[in-house]
Amino acid sequence: MKYILVIGDGMSDVPLEELGNRTPLQVAKHPNMDFIASRGLTGLVKTIPIGSDPGTDSAFLSIFGNNPSKLNTGRGPLEAAGQGIHLNKNDIALRCNLVTVIDGVLKDHSGGHITTNESRDLLKSLKDYLEQSESIEFYLGVSYRHLLVLRGTKYSDKILCTPPHDAINTDIDSILIKAVDESGKSTAEMLNKIIMDSYKILQNHIVNLARIKSEKNPANMMWPWGQGRRPNLRSLKESFGVKGAVISAVNIVNGIGRYLEMGVIKVPGATGYYDTNYEGKADYALKSLNDYDLVLVHVEAPDEASHVGDINLKIKTIEDLDNRLLGRILDGLTEDYTIAVLPDHTTRTTDGAHLRSPVPFAIYSNQVDRGDKVERYDEESVKEGSLGIVDGTKFLNLFLNQNGYLDLDRLWS
C-alpha cells in the first residue's frame, strides 16, 4: 500500500459575501477532490490545538502526530532545517520577511512578492550591516522569505514577534518586538534596531527604486518573527513505521520533513507561488512512491492568494491544484493506494488571517472504493461525512489505518 497526502495550504476559508456566502472551495470546480470525497470518507480535522498559533508550522506538526503546543519551539528553526542550516542548542532562528512599509504602515507582507534575484541584492546590503557581529547570520531564502540566526547564549527567545501577514495596514510602531520578561529585553531592543535600520538601508536601494518605477511594491524593510530554538521530534519511521518523503517549495514544510527524517524531494520550477510547477510535483510524487511508503505533496498557492485578498485567484489556485496536480496523480497511480486531501489551516481571504477552525478532509482507498454520502469536497459537505471531527495529532493514524482508527467495514456497513 502506498500513501499520498495532498495539502493545499490555506485552501479552506469562510463564507464570503462576494461569493453569495459561499467559500472558494464551494465555488471552485474540483472534480478530483469530489471523487475522493464521494468514493471515500470525509470529516473535519482540528489541525490547530488550543494554545498553538494557527500557522503552517503548528498545523503540519499536528498532522504528523506531534502536539505543537508542546513540541513547536518556533517557525524559525523549522525553516532553518529546510535550508539545511545547522543550529546548536543555544542558537535562535527567526524567519525574516522582506515587507513593504509606506508612511509607517505595513502594507504588504511579501514586498510585492519580490523575486529571489532581487532579494539577493537587497540582502547583500543588509548582510554587510547585520553581520558586523560574528553571532548574527542572515540567509537568503526564496522570494520574500529569508532567515536570521542568532548564535550563542547571549540572545533570548523570550520575545513577542508579530507575523507580518497578520498585521497588514497596521502601524509599525504598534507591532515592534516586545520582551516577554527581563531576559528578552536586550534581544528585543537589538532586533527592533535592525528593523528600523533595515528601512534606512533598503528604501532607496536601486532594486526598490526600479520596483517603484515599475509600479511594484518595494521590499523596504526586514521583518523578523517566528523565533525559536532547535526542536526535538521523533522520526516518521519511529512514530508510524513508514518511510516518507515531502515535496514542497516552502522551507518550513521541508524543515519539518527533515526533522521527521523524511526525504526532501526538489522539483524544478516549484516556486511556492501561483506559478508553481503543479505537473512536476505530481510526476515527482509518483516517481517517489518507488522509494517511499508515504509522499506528502504541499501546494502553497491558495494561502498566498488569501493573503493578497484575491478571491478569484484563490479559486483558480484550488482548481489548478485539482486539475493539474491531483488529477495527474490519480491517473498515474498503478499500485494499491490510499490518498487524502486537506488544507493545513483556514486562511480568510477578507484579511489574510489564519484561523484555528477545523478544516475539511477526505480519504480514499482504491481497495475499498465505497464512499459515504458526501458528493462534494468543501467545508460544509464534509460535515455529513462518517469521520466526524478528528483531532489533528490522530490524523496520520487514521490515514495509515493504524491502531484501529479506521474500521472500514464498520464505517461502510
C-alpha positions in Angstrom: 0.0 0.0 0.0 1.2 3.5 -0.9 0.0 6.7 0.8 -0.3 10.1 -0.9 -1.1 13.2 1.2 -2.0 16.3 -0.7 -2.2 19.5 1.3 -3.5 22.8 -0.2 -2.1 25.5 2.1 -4.8 27.7 3.5 -7.3 26.2 1.0 -10.2 26.4 3.5 -12.0 29.8 4.0 -15.1 31.4 5.5 -18.3 32.2 3.6 -17.7 35.3 1.5 -20.3 37.9 0.6 -18.8 38.2 -2.9 -19.5 34.5 -3.5 -23.1 34.5 -2.2 -22.0 33.5 1.3 -20.1 30.5 -0.1 -16.4 29.7 0.3 -13.9 29.4 -2.5 -13.9 25.6 -2.1 -17.7 25.6 -2.5 -17.4 27.7 -5.7 -14.4 26.1 -7.3 -14.6 23.2 -9.8 -12.6 20.3 -8.3 -13.8 17.0 -9.7 -10.8 15.1 -8.4 -11.3 16.3 -4.8 -15.0 15.4 -5.3 -14.1 11.9 -6.5 -12.0 11.3 -3.3 -14.8 12.7 -1.1 -17.7 10.8 -2.8 -15.8 7.5 -3.1 -14.0 7.7 0.3 -14.5 9.0 3.8 -14.8 12.6 4.9 -14.8 14.8 8.0 -13.2 17.7 9.7 -9.8 17.8 11.3 -8.6 20.1 14.1 -5.1 20.8 13.0 -4.6 23.7 15.4 -4.9 22.7 19.1 -5.7 25.1 21.8 -2.6 27.0 22.9 -1.0 27.0 19.5 -0.8 29.7 16.9 -2.8 28.9 13.7 0.2 28.7 11.4 1.7 26.3 8.9 4.2 25.1 11.5 1.6 24.1 14.1 -0.7 22.5 11.5 1.9 20.3 9.9 3.4 19.2 13.2 -0.2 18.3 14.3 -1.0 16.4 11.1 2.2 14.3 11.5 1.3 13.3 15.0 3.2 15.9 17.1 1.5 18.2 19.6 2.7 21.7 18.6 1.8 23.2 21.9 4.5 21.0 23.5 6.9 20.4 20.7 6.9 23.5 18.5 9.7 25.8 19.6 9.1 28.3 16.7 8.9 28.6 13.0 12.4 29.9 12.5 14.3 26.7 13.4 12.0 24.6 11.2 12.8 26.9 8.3 16.4 26.7 9.1 16.3 22.9 8.7 14.5 23.4 5.4 17.5 25.4 4.2 20.0 22.9 5.6 21.2 25.3 8.3 22.6 23.6 11.4 21.5 25.0 14.8 23.3 24.4 18.1 21.1 24.0 21.1 21.6 27.7 22.2 21.1 29.2 18.7 17.9 31.1 17.9 16.5 31.2 14.3 13.9 33.7 13.1 12.0 33.8 9.8 12.6 37.2 8.1 10.2 38.7 5.5 11.1 41.5 3.2 8.0 43.6 3.6 6.5 46.9 2.2 6.1 49.8 4.6 4.5 53.1 3.5 4.3 56.1 5.8 5.0 53.9 8.8 2.3 51.4 7.9 2.8 47.7 7.0 1.2 47.4 3.5 2.5 44.1 2.1 3.9 41.0 4.0 5.8 39.9 0.8 7.4 43.0 -0.6 5.2 42.7 -3.7 6.3 39.1 -4.0 9.8 40.2 -4.8 11.8 37.8 -6.8 14.7 35.8 -5.3 17.2 37.5 -7.6 16.1 41.0 -6.4 16.1 39.8 -2.8 19.7 38.6 -3.2 20.8 42.2 -4.0 18.8 43.6 -1.1 20.1 41.0 1.3 23.7 41.7 0.4 23.3 45.2 1.6 21.6 44.0 4.8 24.3 41.4 5.4 27.0 44.0 5.2 25.3 45.7 8.1 23.9 42.8 10.0 26.9 40.6 10.0 29.2 43.1 11.6 28.7 40.8 14.6 30.0 37.3 14.3 27.0 36.0 16.2 24.4 37.3 13.7 23.9 35.4 10.4 21.5 36.2 7.6 20.5 33.6 5.0 18.9 34.1 1.6 15.7 32.1 1.1 13.1 32.2 -1.7 11.3 35.4 -2.8 10.5 37.4 0.3 11.1 34.5 2.8 14.5 34.6 4.5 16.2 33.6 7.8 18.1 35.3 10.6 20.2 33.2 13.0 21.5 34.5 16.4 24.3 32.3 17.6 25.2 31.7 21.2 23.9 32.2 24.7 23.6 36.0 24.9 20.3 36.1 23.0 16.9 35.2 24.3 13.8 33.8 22.7 11.6 35.3 25.4 10.2 37.9 22.9 6.9 38.5 21.1 7.1 38.9 17.4 4.1 39.7 15.1 3.8 37.6 11.9 3.5 40.3 9.2 0.7 38.6 7.3 -1.4 39.1 10.4 -0.7 42.8 10.6 -1.5 44.3 7.2 -2.4 48.0 7.3 -1.0 48.2 10.9 1.3 50.9 12.2 4.8 49.5 12.5 5.3 51.2 15.9 2.4 49.2 17.4 3.8 45.8 16.4 7.5 46.1 17.1 9.1 43.3 19.0 8.4 43.1 22.8 10.1 41.3 25.6 8.2 38.6 27.5 10.4 39.2 30.5 13.6 40.9 31.5 15.7 38.3 29.9 14.3 39.2 26.4 14.7 42.9 26.7 18.1 43.3 25.1 17.3 40.9 22.3 14.0 42.8 21.5 15.8 46.1 21.5 18.6 44.8 19.2 16.0 43.3 16.7 13.9 46.5 16.7 17.0 48.5 15.9 17.7 46.1 13.0 14.1 46.5 11.7 14.3 50.3 11.7 17.9 50.4 10.3 16.8 48.0 7.5 14.3 50.6 6.3 17.1 53.2 6.1 19.2 50.8 4.0 16.5 49.5 1.7 14.2 52.3 1.0 16.4 54.0 -1.6 18.2 50.8 -2.8 18.4 50.6 -6.6 16.3 47.5 -6.6 13.4 49.2 -4.9 13.7 52.4 -6.9 13.3 50.2 -10.0 10.4 48.4 -8.5 8.6 51.7 -7.6 9.2 53.0 -11.2 7.6 49.8 -12.4 4.6 50.4 -10.1 5.5 47.4 -7.9 5.6 47.4 -4.1 9.1 48.0 -2.7 10.7 45.5 -0.3 11.9 48.2 2.0 12.0 46.6 5.5 13.2 43.4 7.0 10.7 41.9 9.5 11.8 39.0 11.8 9.3 36.7 13.5 8.7 33.0 14.4 11.7 32.8 16.7 12.8 29.6 18.3 15.4 27.0 19.1 16.0 23.6 17.6 13.1 21.2 18.4 13.3 17.6 19.4 11.0 15.5 17.2 10.7 11.7 16.7 11.1 10.5 13.1 8.2 9.5 11.0 9.6 5.9 10.8 9.9 5.7 14.5 6.4 7.0 15.2 4.5 5.3 12.4 6.7 2.7 10.8 6.6 4.2 7.3 9.3 5.8 5.2 8.2 9.2 4.0 9.1 12.0 1.6 8.0 15.6 1.3 7.5 17.7 -1.9 7.2 21.4 -1.2 8.7 24.7 -2.3 8.3 26.1 1.2 11.2 25.9 3.6 9.1 25.4 6.8 7.4 22.3 5.3 10.8 20.9 4.1 12.3 21.7 7.5 9.6 19.7 9.4 10.2 16.9 6.9 13.9 16.9 7.7 13.3 16.8 11.5 10.9 13.9 10.9 13.8 12.3 8.9 11.7 12.3 5.7 13.3 12.6 2.2 13.0 16.1 0.8 12.3 15.9 -3.0 13.2 19.0 -5.0 11.1 19.7 -8.1 12.3 22.1 -10.8 10.0 25.0 -11.2 8.4 24.6 -7.8 8.1 28.2 -6.5 5.7 28.3 -3.5 3.6 30.7 -5.6 0.8 30.7 -8.2 3.2 29.8 -11.0 4.4 26.7 -9.3 5.1 23.5 -11.3 1.9 21.6 -10.5 2.6 18.9 -13.1 6.2 18.4 -12.0 5.1 18.0 -8.4 2.6 15.3 -9.4 5.2 13.5 -11.6 7.9 13.6 -8.8 5.3 12.3 -6.3 4.5 9.3 -8.5 8.2 8.6 -9.1 9.0 8.9 -5.4 6.5 6.2 -4.5 9.1 3.7 -5.9 11.3 4.5 -2.9 8.9 5.7 -0.2 5.7 4.4 1.5 4.2 7.9 2.0 4.6 11.1 0.0 3.4 14.5 1.1 2.7 17.0 -1.7 2.3 20.5 -0.5 1.0 23.5 -2.5 1.4 27.0 -1.1 -0.6 28.9 -3.8 -4.1 29.1 -2.1 -2.6 30.6 1.0 -0.7 33.2 -1.0 -3.9 34.2 -2.8 -5.7 34.5 0.5 -3.0 36.8 1.9 -3.4 39.2 -1.0 -7.2 39.1 -0.7 -7.8 37.9 -4.3 -10.9 35.7 -4.2 -10.8 34.8 -7.9 -7.1 33.9 -7.7 -7.8 31.6 -4.7 -10.5 29.8 -6.7 -8.1 29.4 -9.6 -5.3 28.0 -7.4 -7.7 25.4 -6.0 -8.8 24.4 -9.5 -5.2 24.3 -10.6 -4.3 22.1 -7.7 -7.2 19.8 -8.5 -6.8 19.6 -12.3 -3.1 19.9 -12.8 -1.8 18.0 -9.8 -4.3 15.9 -8.0 -5.9 14.5 -11.2 -2.5 13.8 -12.7 -1.5 11.8 -9.5 -4.8 9.8 -9.6 -4.3 9.0 -13.3 -0.7 7.8 -12.7 -1.2 5.5 -9.7 -0.6 1.9 -10.5 -0.3 0.2 -7.1 -2.8 -0.1 -4.3 -3.0 3.3 -2.6 -4.7 5.5 -0.1 -4.9 9.2 -0.8 -6.1 12.1 1.3 -6.7 15.8 0.5 -6.9 18.6 3.1 -5.8 22.2 3.9 -3.3 22.7 6.7 -5.4 25.5 8.2 -8.1 28.0 7.2 -6.9 31.3 5.7 -9.5 34.0 5.5 -9.4 36.0 2.2 -11.0 39.0 3.7 -7.9 39.9 5.8 -5.4 37.1 5.2 -5.6 35.8 8.7 -5.0 32.2 9.7 -7.9 30.7 11.7 -7.9 27.7 14.1 -11.2 26.3 12.9 -11.3 22.6 11.8 -10.6 22.0 8.1 -12.3 19.6 5.7 -10.5 16.4 4.7 -11.3 13.3 2.5 -9.6 9.9 2.4 -10.0 7.4 -0.4 -8.5 3.9 -0.8 -8.7 2.0 -4.1 -9.0 -1.2 -2.1 -12.5 -0.2 -0.8 -14.0 2.2 -3.4 -17.2 2.8 -1.4 -18.0 6.2 -0.2 -20.2 7.6 2.5 -23.0 10.0 1.5 -20.9 13.1 0.6 -20.8 14.2 -3.0 -18.5 17.3 -2.9 -15.4 18.3 -1.1 -15.8 21.5 0.8 -16.2 22.9 4.4 -19.9 22.2 4.6 -20.4 19.0 2.7 -17.8 17.0 4.7 -19.9 17.7 7.9 -22.2 14.9 6.6 -19.2 12.5 6.4 -18.7 9.5 8.6 -15.5 10.5 10.3 -16.8 13.5 12.2 -14.3 15.8 13.8 -10.8 14.3 14.2 -8.0 15.5 16.4 -5.1 16.7 14.3 -2.5 14.6 16.1 -4.6 11.4 15.4 -5.0 12.2 11.7 -2.0 10.2 10.4 -3.0 7.2 12.5 -6.4 7.4 10.7 -4.8 7.9 7.3 -2.5 5.0 7.7 -5.2 2.9 9.2 -3.2 2.1 12.3 -4.3 1.2 15.8 -7.9 0.5 14.7 -8.7 4.1 13.9 -10.2 3.3 10.5 -12.5 0.3 10.6 -13.7 0.4 7.0 -16.1 -2.5 7.3 -17.8 -0.8 10.3 -17.9 2.7 8.8 -19.4 1.5 5.5 -21.7 -1.1 6.9 
